[in-house]
Amino acid sequence: MLTADTLFRPDLLDKYSAHGPRYTSYPTALQFTEPFDAGHYRRAASAGSGDLSLYFHIPFCDTVCFYCGCNKVATKNRAHARPYLDRLKRELSMQAALFDTTRPVSQLHWGGGTPTFLSHDEMAELMAATRDQFNLLPDDQAENSIEVDPREASARTIRLLRDAGFNRLSLGVQDFDPRVQHAINRIQPREMTETVLDAARDSGFKSVSVDLIYGLPHQSVESFSRTLDAIVELAPDRLSVFGYAHMPSIFKMQRQMDEAALPSPAVRLAILERVIETLTRAGYVYIGMDHFALPGDELAFAQTAGTLQRNFQGYSTRADCDLIGFGASSIGKVGDVYAQNARDLAGYAAAIESGQLAITRGVRLTADDRLRRDVITRLMCGAELRFDTIEKAHGVDFVATFADELERLKPLADDGLVAIGGDAIRILPAGRMLVRNVAMIFDRYLGQQSPQRYSRTI
């Protein structure tokens, strides 16, 4: 098992800390162009086969968390949900017309915003409409997940979600410290989170994940240690521990926080070290980047089996599916096409009301994009990249094609992040936390935009 001793090298983490993509897609969304010919998407949809994955973006939040960089609409007016739900149902019908709907849906995810902003009846209505249009697999064959804000969900809500077909739950927590919660405008006592987590277990959810964030105002090693200890007691199946990305020039709401109260880079690094120590000591398996899972969780099994995947929700256990995005700002990945809906509610509404797909930008992958996506995905998801696997899939000579990249990897090899052999690249334990830096070597677009648009790799 990977431990803090093998994963955490402060000298290397400091040396390689840089701005870079998280590679939930390649090319990343910064390469999406406007306008985008939706005909590419329609042709890819009609030609596809295999499983489908559905993503629904519910953008509404009752209150805004100051750190948040998601596409959201803060409002207390629940009446906004009704017209948005009606448009989602119309979009469901339009998208279903493009696909062979006998294809099984093995993965479904509701994100936001706060999906539970919808009323109980509205959530049941949306899931029923989805079942009417697409072939959702039975509970024991599908991964149906939803992001839940414990401030917005009662035990009754959790039971309703389970009855509707959800079997995985992701809970936003971030930090239990009251001073931190006040600074980020997210008041959420531990008891509130524990009530939802207990309800999920009582209702038969297969897996519960918790999100934490380090690098927020007023956090210290000691304060975050208390949050970690509380989380270990609650024992969620999965954990995502994200480093806060302070980008107030892009996310204006972040200006509401006192920048002087943010922990220094040294303190952030010390908090990260404590995260790794605490979670690995508690028996969690380090999956990659900022993800951890208990040994019995499917994510840990997928890592061991070499079937780990990467998509817009992070690490996944499912094979590469065609992903259909619904709602404002959602992104689909169908065949060799990425396509994103209008980010603003007005643009999304205008398109749907006119009977058109809401796609406003995207990219059609070239052969080089597909090759590099495969390389980057395998690096992000596994400890070894075999050259012959890439060569068979893409008809290239790996060493000749990536001669420049292999040369630029040598300093990382000298520092013990990777081992470069004649037939493979292996990510060494010290490189696991810096895998984004390794993947960035193979990204041909990185020099074409400001690196400040990305979060830091550590």
Secondary structure, DSSP 8 states (H G I E B T S, - for coil): ---HHHH--HHHHHHH--B----SSSS-GGG-BSS--HHHHHHHHHH--S-EEEEEEE-EESS--TT--S--EE-S-GGGHHHHHHHHHHHHHHHHTTS-TTSEEEEEEEEES-GGGS-HHHHHHHHHHHHHHSEE--TTT-EEEEEE-GGG--HHHHHHHHHHT--EEEEEEE---HHHHHHHT----HHHHHHHHHHHHHTT-SEEEEEEEES-TT--HHHHHHHHHHHHHH--SEEEEEE----TTT-GGGGGS-GGGS--HHHHHHHHHHHHHHHHHTT-EEEETTEEE-TTSHHHHHHHHT--EEETTEEESS---EEEEESTT-EEEETTEEEEE-SSHHHHHHHHHTTS--EEEEEE--HHHHHHHHHHHHHHH-SEEEHHHHHHHH---HHHHTHHHHHHHHHHHHTTSEEE-SSEEEE-GGGGGGHHHHHHTT-TTGGGS-GGGS-B--
